[in-house]
Amino acid sequence: MVAFEIYSPRKLAGIHRNFVLFGLMEHLKRHFNREFSSEEVLELVGRFYNIEMLKDDEETDMLNHEEDFSLPQSYFPKVQS
């Protein structure tokens, strides 16, 4: 399916889940000239992929990564004495 090249089923388990699901719904709607519910799309995808086994560890790790942030000194006005 061409849509899987654009909307990777692997991302159905990640933070982009809703966007990918919507994209697949729109692709099927255009291709078959009828509406598809999210449940129908997940059922169709489930025939080819085990969605529950897809990993989203990379995206979760990326979101959980914390780093101290500070603005460079050039952003602060120089105080003249």
Buried (B, 14 or more C-beta within 10 A) or exposed (E): BEBBEEBBBBBBBBEBEEEBBEBBBBBBEEEEEEEBEEEEBBEBBEEEBEBEEBEBEEBEEEEEEEEEEEEEEEEEEEEEE
